[in-house]
């Protein structure tokens, strides 16, 4: 009974689905992949990096953490 509901959760928790995560605090984009990543996970890490670049994550993070005038 729970199997269909848990199937979606398992996909969300599967590291190979995301491949890696961005490292914050750097001047550019770095996506760190899990040490035991397989081909699928590495491909996903490249996809995540592309999406981050397309979305302008570095500039958006820089703007979000920049000192505000008057503070």
VEXZA-544623 format. One record per residue (C-alpha): residue in one letter; x, y negated, z negated. Coordinates in steps of 0.25 Angstrom, whole numbers, plus 5000, padded with zeros to 4 digits. Example, Ala and Ser with C-alpha at 12.3 -4.5 7.8 and 13.67 -1.06 7.14 Angstrom:
2
a504950184969s505550044971
//
This chain:
71
x500050005000x501149904997x502049945008x501449855019x501549735009x503049765005x503449785019x503449635021x504249615008x505349705012x505549635025x505649505018x506749565008x507549635019x508849565020x509049615034x507749535038x508449395034x509949435036x510449335027x510249205020x510849065022x511949015013x511648875007x512648765004x513448775017x513648675027x513148775038x512348895039x512749035034x511849155033x512349265024x511949405027x511849525018x513149605017x512549725022x511749665033x511449755044x511249715059x509849665057x510149585044x511349515052x510449485063x509449425053x510549345047x510849285061x509349255063x509249185049x510449095052x509849055066x508549025059x509248945049x510048865059x508848845068x508048795055x509248695052x509348755038x510748695035x510248555038x508948575031x509748625018x510748505019x509548405020x508848475008x510048474999x510548335003x510648224993x509348134994x509547984995x509247914982x509448034973
//
